[in-house]
Amino acid sequence: MATCKKLINDPNDVETEFIDGLMETYPTLQYLDGYPKVKVVFRADVYPGPPYDKVAVISGGGSGHEPAHAGFVGEGMLTAAICGDVFASPTVDAILAGIRAVTGPMGCLLIIKNYTGDRLNFGLAAEQAKFEGYKVESVIVEDDCSIYPRPEIVGRRGLAGTILVHKVAGAAAAAGLSLAEVAAEARYASQNVGTMGVALKTCTLPGRILRERLGPSEMELGLGIHGEPGGKVTNILPVDEVVSHLLKQILSKETDYLPITRGSSVVLMVNGLGGTPLMELMIAAGKAVPQLVLDHGLAVDRVYTGSFMTSLDMEGLSISIMRSDPSILQLLDAETKAPYWPVGVSGDRPPAKIPAPIPPSPSANIVEPQSQPLKLTEQGRLLELAIVAAANALIHLTDTLNEWDSKVGDGDCGSTMLKGAKQILEDIKNYPLNNAAETVGEIGSTIGKSMGGTSGIIYSILCKAACLQLKTSTDPVVTSKQWAEALAAAIAAVSKYGGARAGDRTLLDALIPALSSLEERLNSGDDPATAFLVSSQAALDGAESTKQMRAKAGRTLYVSQEFQTSVPDPGAYATAAWYRAAAIAIKDKCKSI
């Protein structure tokens, strides 16, 4: 194993430096100031300025899929794109800032790839924007044709077909259609497009150790765009056979993914995954068209070949098929100034830009740093010890969690937790530690702005729910029973919004046993510190038990059972680890008193 060769600086800065280069290259684009790790990219002619007079079309997700998503911002396509960390959903705050920046009286359409993190973050941002008075509609794209039968809870993944949905929606908005009409066009496009991919080599994250799971003569069919394992590993086949397999799967009558029959007209997109030469993509396109015509009896109206939605440096390609008709073709052919749609872009290059200001939230609360150190109560000191111990536990587990996650996900669980833990240690000096409820709420805010992805939104929901429960008491001293009630409220909120239950191989499989044990020990008369410590062992046991569980939520759902049983769920283990560290710190402190 070796670290991959990359033309980068700090691996933690690749997303922001990519956007810097994009801004210098394309004068039609701009970005919001104040988001160092999440970039809100938008049309420079829309904001700042008078309210936008057409429907805004907004999309986004994790970075690493370039040119998606920022490369498709432009007149006639996306109005804004929200770009998170590599393979991690952007934060709710960043999405909300993008909505505020570009949405006028006509409203906005959010186009969301079907991943849990994207759905949660964009969904929560949409609800908050509606609360603030914005008109918001959402369309979920789930064009993955590699999974059958359809997963019951999470559905199919959003892949490169999303770019065609962007184009259709953007053209409809540019034509002046209403929000309902733009949403209807986007929804129709999403229901008529299917995608499947193949990889010769998996992707490598910036600064990470190369862990190649494919042998020198192997290829993988049906993998996702985050490097997660696909449905089948086979020997490398000639491109004719690869294309044939992908087309048959996408157009299969058995799976019935798409309403396409012989005699239909279609649009073909051959998409490079980041490390595939254009020569190979063109070879695939040249083989796909005659197969569609001769083997499947279809008319091919348009062919788009290039890299549209990549997976960093993955070697491979995906094929997308969309049913076409005159109205779809009119929208696909409509003029756009999006840099990476396959048309030319014109415009004079202005001087280097100053980032535009962030649009203010109508109800923003500004937390000022404390002017002098807070004199802590006994409870405040215990809370501080627990928080520091929990954060340091996650920092020490970074590499282990990444290694485990590389087997069952996209390999960034440890890095995601590291970002949140480091930011908590930075922000703790401003937490109102003598007020437990407010401190838990502030931890949720710290996580929301620093972690991103599914983990960030799940932990934000967990903390906010616990905070609200703790606030039901006016007594500044929180009892052990109230902490248990707060944990119960947090578990209920995560289950409600995330859809997971006990046994689904998630962090709940650590928290639910911990809560049960905590309640049992408290009811039996144990002192709070001992009850907390015993319940932390239940959390660890629960995390270990996930090895025997079949995932029903998250990206691990798409990974084979063989991979899943090799390691515990990284998210569950991370949860158990910080819980255990906090419990030990509290117990040790209580012994010394």
TORFIPA-91233 format. One record per residue (C-alpha): residue in one letter; x, y, z. Coordinates in steps of 0.2 Angstrom, whole numbers, padded with zeros to 4 digits, always signed. Layout:
N
AXYZ
...
This chain:
593
M+0000+0000+0000
A+0006+0018-0004
T-0001+0035-0003
C-0007+0040-0021
K+0002+0053-0031
K-0008+0069-0033
L-0005+0086-0039
I-0012+0094-0023
N-0007+0104-0008
D-0015+0100+0008
P-0027+0086+0006
N-0040+0095+0017
D-0040+0110+0005
V-0044+0101-0012
E-0062+0106-0012
T-0059+0124-0009
E-0044+0126-0021
F-0054+0117-0035
I-0068+0131-0033
D-0054+0144-0033
G-0048+0138-0049
L-0066+0137-0056
M-0069+0155-0052
E-0053+0160-0061
T-0058+0150-0076
Y-0076+0155-0078
P-0081+0173-0075
T-0100+0169-0075
L-0098+0160-0058
Q-0097+0167-0040
Y-0097+0160-0023
L-0102+0165-0005
D-0089+0171+0007
G-0089+0163+0025
Y-0089+0144+0020
P-0071+0138+0021
K-0075+0120+0019
V-0092+0120+0010
K-0093+0131-0006
V-0109+0139-0012
V-0107+0142-0031
F-0120+0152-0040
R-0122+0163-0056
A-0114+0179-0054
D-0128+0188-0063
V-0141+0183-0050
Y-0133+0188-0033
P-0130+0201-0027
G-0143+0211-0036
P-0162+0212-0038
P-0172+0196-0033
Y-0171+0183-0047
D-0186+0183-0057
K-0186+0165-0063
V-0187+0148-0054
A-0170+0145-0046
V-0163+0127-0049
I-0151+0121-0035
S-0142+0105-0033
G-0126+0099-0025
G-0118+0086-0014
G-0101+0080-0010
S-0086+0085-0019
G-0076+0073-0029
H-0088+0071-0043
E-0081+0086-0054
P-0087+0094-0065
A-0103+0090-0055
H-0110+0100-0047
A-0102+0117-0049
G-0097+0115-0067
F-0116+0115-0072
V-0120+0131-0064
G-0125+0144-0078
E-0139+0152-0087
G-0150+0138-0093
M-0145+0125-0081
L-0141+0126-0062
T-0143+0143-0053
A-0133+0137-0038
A-0123+0122-0033
I-0118+0118-0015
C-0102+0108-0014
G-0098+0098+0002
D-0082+0089+0007
V-0076+0075-0003
F-0090+0062-0004
A-0100+0071+0010
S-0116+0080+0009
P-0115+0099+0012
T-0121+0106+0028
V-0139+0112+0031
D-0133+0130+0034
A-0123+0131+0017
I-0138+0124+0007
L-0150+0137+0016
A-0137+0151+0012
G-0138+0145-0006
I-0157+0146-0006
R-0157+0163+0001
A-0145+0169-0011
V-0153+0165-0027
T-0172+0162-0024
G-0184+0175-0029
P-0203+0176-0029
M-0204+0162-0041
G-0196+0150-0029
C-0183+0136-0031
L-0182+0118-0036
L-0169+0107-0026
I-0163+0092-0037
I-0156+0079-0024
K-0147+0063-0028
N-0154+0049-0018
Y-0142+0047-0004
T-0147+0048+0014
G-0135+0062+0019
D-0141+0073+0004
R-0159+0069+0007
L-0158+0074+0025
N-0147+0090+0023
F-0157+0096+0008
G-0173+0091+0016
L-0170+0100+0032
A-0164+0115+0023
A-0180+0115+0012
E-0191+0114+0027
Q-0182+0129+0035
A-0183+0139+0019
K-0201+0136+0018
F-0203+0142+0036
E-0194+0158+0031
G-0206+0161+0017
Y-0198+0154+0002
K-0207+0143-0011
V-0197+0127-0012
E-0200+0110-0022
S-0189+0095-0022
V-0185+0081-0034
I-0176+0065-0029
V-0166+0057-0043
E-0163+0038-0041
D-0157+0032-0058
D-0146+0017-0052
C-0151+0002-0062
S-0139-0010-0054
I-0149-0015-0039
Y-0164-0027-0040
P-0175-0028-0031
R-0177-0010-0026
P-0171-0007-0008
E-0187-0004+0002
I-0181+0010+0014
V-0168+0020+0004
G-0172+0017-0014
R-0160+0017-0028
R-0144+0028-0029
G-0143+0045-0039
L-0130+0043-0052
A-0124+0052-0068
G-0142+0053-0075
T-0144+0067-0063
I-0135+0079-0075
L-0148+0076-0088
V-0161+0081-0075
H-0151+0097-0071
K-0152+0101-0090
V-0170+0098-0092
A-0175+0108-0076
G-0163+0122-0080
A-0170+0125-0097
A-0188+0124-0091
A-0184+0137-0078
A-0175+0148-0091
A-0191+0147-0102
G-0200+0156-0088
L-0211+0141-0082
S-0218+0141-0064
L-0211+0132-0050
A-0224+0118-0051
E-0220+0116-0070
V-0202+0116-0068
A-0203+0103-0054
A-0215+0092-0066
E-0202+0093-0080
A-0188+0088-0068
R-0198+0074-0061
Y-0203+0067-0078
A-0185+0067-0083
S-0179+0058-0067
Q-0193+0045-0070
N-0187+0041-0087
V-0168+0040-0085
G-0157+0025-0079
T-0139+0023-0076
M-0126+0009-0072
G-0107+0009-0071
V-0092-0002-0072
A-0075+0001-0064
L-0057-0006-0068
K-0050+0003-0053
T-0058+0011-0037
C-0055+0029-0033
T-0042+0035-0020
L-0046+0050-0009
P-0034+0064-0008
G-0020+0060+0005
R-0026+0043+0009
I-0017+0026+0007
L-0021+0017-0009
R-0032+0001-0005
E-0036-0007-0021
R-0049-0021-0019
L-0049-0026-0037
G-0035-0038-0044
P-0025-0033-0060
S-0037-0043-0071
E-0054-0039-0063
M-0067-0026-0065
E-0083-0022-0055
L-0100-0019-0061
G-0114-0009-0053
L-0103+0001-0041
G-0108+0018-0034
I-0100+0035-0037
H-0092+0035-0019
G-0081+0020-0022
E-0092+0008-0013
P-0092-0010-0019
G-0103-0014-0033
G-0114-0029-0036
K-0102-0041-0045
V-0083-0043-0048
T-0078-0052-0064
N-0063-0053-0076
I-0060-0039-0087
L-0071-0040-0103
P-0070-0032-0120
V-0079-0016-0121
D-0092-0023-0133
E-0097-0035-0119
V-0097-0022-0105
V-0108-0010-0115
S-0120-0025-0119
H-0121-0030-0101
L-0125-0012-0095
L-0138-0009-0108
K-0147-0025-0105
Q-0147-0021-0086
I-0154-0003-0089
L-0167-0008-0102
S-0172-0025-0094
K-0190-0029-0094
E-0188-0040-0079
T-0183-0026-0068
D-0193-0013-0077
Y-0183+0001-0072
L-0188+0012-0087
P-0204+0014-0098
I-0194+0011-0114
T-0200-0002-0127
R-0194-0006-0144
G-0198+0008-0156
S-0194+0021-0142
S-0182+0036-0144
V-0168+0038-0132
V-0154+0050-0127
L-0137+0041-0123
M-0124+0048-0110
V-0107+0039-0109
N-0099+0046-0093
G-0081+0045-0088
L-0078+0041-0069
G-0063+0052-0068
G-0048+0041-0073
T-0054+0035-0090
P-0046+0042-0106
L-0058+0051-0119
M-0053+0038-0131
E-0060+0024-0121
L-0076+0034-0118
M-0078+0037-0137
I-0075+0018-0140
A-0089+0014-0128
A-0101+0027-0136
G-0097+0020-0153
K-0102+0003-0148
A-0117+0008-0138
V-0127+0017-0152
P-0127+0002-0164
Q-0132-0010-0150
L-0146+0002-0145
V-0153+0002-0163
L-0150-0016-0168
D-0152-0026-0152
H-0165-0015-0143
G-0174-0008-0158
L-0172+0010-0151
A-0169+0027-0160
V-0155+0037-0153
D-0158+0055-0154
R-0143+0062-0144
V-0127+0056-0138
Y-0117+0065-0124
T-0099+0058-0121
G-0087+0065-0108
S-0084+0066-0090
F-0100+0073-0082
M-0101+0065-0064
T-0085+0057-0059
S-0078+0048-0044
L-0061+0057-0041
D-0049+0046-0051
M-0059+0030-0053
E-0055+0021-0069
G-0072+0016-0078
L-0088+0023-0085
S-0106+0024-0083
I-0120+0023-0096
S-0136+0033-0094
I-0152+0030-0105
M-0166+0043-0105
R-0182+0041-0115
S-0184+0056-0126
D-0198+0065-0135
P-0200+0082-0143
S-0202+0091-0127
I-0187+0083-0119
L-0176+0086-0134
Q-0181+0105-0134
L-0176+0107-0116
L-0159+0097-0119
D-0155+0107-0134
A-0159+0124-0126
E-0145+0136-0125
T-0135+0136-0108
K-0119+0144-0102
A-0115+0131-0089
P-0096+0128-0092
Y-0096+0109-0093
W-0112+0106-0103
P-0105+0101-0120
V-0107+0118-0128
G-0095+0133-0129
V-0095+0147-0116
S-0091+0165-0120
G-0087+0181-0109
D-0073+0193-0105
R-0062+0188-0090
P-0064+0201-0076
P-0051+0204-0063
A-0050+0192-0048
K-0066+0192-0038
I-0070+0196-0020
P-0082+0183-0013
A-0100+0189-0011
P-0107+0191+0006
I-0118+0178+0014
P-0136+0182+0014
P-0142+0184+0032
S-0154+0173+0041
P-0170+0181+0046
S-0168+0174+0063
A-0149+0172+0065
N-0142+0171+0083
I-0124+0178+0084
V-0115+0169+0098
E-0101+0180+0104
P-0085+0173+0111
Q-0084+0174+0130
S-0073+0189+0136
Q-0066+0180+0151
P-0065+0162+0157
L-0081+0155+0163
K-0081+0150+0182
L-0087+0132+0181
T-0099+0123+0193
E-0096+0105+0198
Q-0108+0100+0184
G-0099+0111+0171
R-0082+0104+0175
L-0089+0086+0173
L-0097+0091+0156
E-0081+0099+0150
L-0071+0083+0155
A-0083+0072+0146
I-0083+0082+0130
V-0064+0083+0129
A-0063+0065+0132
A-0076+0060+0119
A-0068+0071+0106
N-0050+0065+0109
A-0057+0047+0108
L-0063+0050+0090
I-0047+0059+0085
H-0037+0043+0090
L-0049+0032+0080
T-0047+0041+0064
D-0037+0029+0054
T-0046+0014+0061
L-0063+0021+0056
N-0057+0026+0039
E-0050+0008+0036
W-0066+0000+0041
D-0077+0012+0031
S-0066+0009+0016
K-0073-0009+0017
V-0091-0005+0019
G-0093+0013+0013
D-0083+0027+0005
G-0069+0027+0018
D-0071+0044+0026
C-0080+0040+0043
G-0064+0043+0053
S-0060+0059+0044
T-0078+0066+0046
M-0078+0062+0064
L-0060+0070+0066
K-0067+0087+0058
G-0081+0087+0071
A-0070+0082+0086
K-0057+0095+0082
Q-0070+0109+0079
I-0078+0104+0096
L-0061+0106+0105
E-0059+0123+0097
D-0077+0129+0101
I-0078+0122+0119
K-0070+0138+0126
N-0086+0147+0121
Y-0099+0134+0127
P-0110+0139+0141
L-0104+0123+0151
N-0114+0127+0167
N-0129+0126+0156
A-0130+0108+0150
A-0145+0110+0138
E-0137+0125+0129
T-0120+0116+0128
V-0128+0101+0120
G-0137+0113+0108
E-0120+0122+0104
I-0111+0105+0101
G-0125+0101+0088
S-0121+0118+0080
T-0103+0115+0079
I-0106+0098+0071
G-0118+0105+0059
K-0105+0118+0052
S-0090+0106+0052
M-0094+0088+0048
G-0106+0088+0034
G-0113+0072+0026
T-0125+0060+0034
S-0115+0059+0050
G-0116+0078+0052
I-0134+0080+0050
I-0138+0064+0061
Y-0128+0071+0075
S-0135+0088+0074
I-0152+0081+0075
L-0147+0070+0090
C-0140+0085+0099
K-0154+0097+0095
A-0167+0084+0101
A-0157+0081+0117
C-0156+0100+0120
L-0175+0102+0118
Q-0178+0088+0131
L-0166+0095+0143
K-0174+0112+0142
T-0190+0105+0148
S-0183+0107+0166
T-0179+0124+0174
D-0167+0117+0186
P-0149+0121+0181
V-0143+0105+0188
V-0147+0090+0177
T-0151+0074+0185
S-0146+0057+0179
K-0164+0053+0175
Q-0165+0069+0164
W-0149+0064+0155
A-0157+0047+0151
E-0173+0056+0145
A-0163+0067+0134
L-0154+0052+0126
A-0171+0044+0123
A-0177+0059+0115
A-0162+0060+0104
I-0164+0042+0099
A-0182+0045+0094
A-0178+0060+0083
V-0164+0051+0074
S-0175+0036+0071
K-0189+0048+0065
Y-0179+0058+0053
G-0167+0045+0047
G-0179+0030+0046
A-0167+0018+0055
R-0172+0006+0069
A-0163-0006+0080
G-0154-0020+0070
D-0152-0009+0054
R-0133-0007+0057
T-0132+0011+0062
L-0126+0021+0077
L-0143+0017+0085
D-0137+0000+0088
A-0125+0007+0100
L-0136+0020+0108
I-0152+0010+0111
P-0143-0004+0121
A-0134+0010+0131
L-0150+0019+0135
S-0158+0002+0140
S-0143-0002+0152
L-0143+0016+0159
E-0161+0015+0163
E-0159-0002+0171
R-0144+0003+0182
L-0152+0019+0188
N-0168+0010+0192
S-0158-0003+0202
G-0150+0011+0213
D-0133+0012+0205
D-0124+0029+0207
P-0125+0039+0191
A-0106+0038+0186
T-0107+0019+0188
A-0123+0018+0178
F-0116+0028+0164
L-0100+0017+0164
V-0109+0001+0163
S-0121+0008+0149
S-0105+0013+0139
Q-0100-0006+0139
A-0118-0010+0132
A-0114+0003+0119
L-0098-0005+0114
D-0106-0022+0114
G-0120-0015+0103
A-0108-0008+0091
E-0098-0025+0090
S-0115-0034+0086
T-0117-0024+0070
K-0105-0037+0062
Q-0120-0049+0062
M-0132-0036+0055
R-0137-0033+0037
A-0138-0014+0033
K-0155-0007+0029
A-0150+0011+0028
G-0135+0021+0022
R-0122+0017+0009
T-0117+0000+0017
L-0134-0006+0011
Y-0126-0008-0006
V-0111-0018+0000
S-0111-0037+0000
Q-0114-0046+0017
E-0097-0053+0016
F-0089-0036+0017
Q-0101-0031+0031
T-0097-0045+0042
S-0079-0041+0042
V-0080-0025+0052
P-0092-0017+0064
D-0102-0002+0058
P-0090+0012+0059
G-0103+0025+0064
A-0110+0014+0078
Y-0092+0010+0084
A-0088+0029+0084
T-0103+0032+0094
A-0099+0019+0107
A-0081+0025+0108
W-0085+0043+0112
Y-0099+0037+0124
R-0087+0026+0133
A-0073+0039+0134
A-0085+0051+0142
A-0091+0038+0154
I-0073+0034+0160
A-0069+0052+0162
I-0084+0055+0173
K-0081+0040+0183
D-0062+0044+0186
K-0067+0062+0191
C-0080+0056+0203
K-0067+0044+0211
S-0055+0058+0214
I-0068+0069+0223
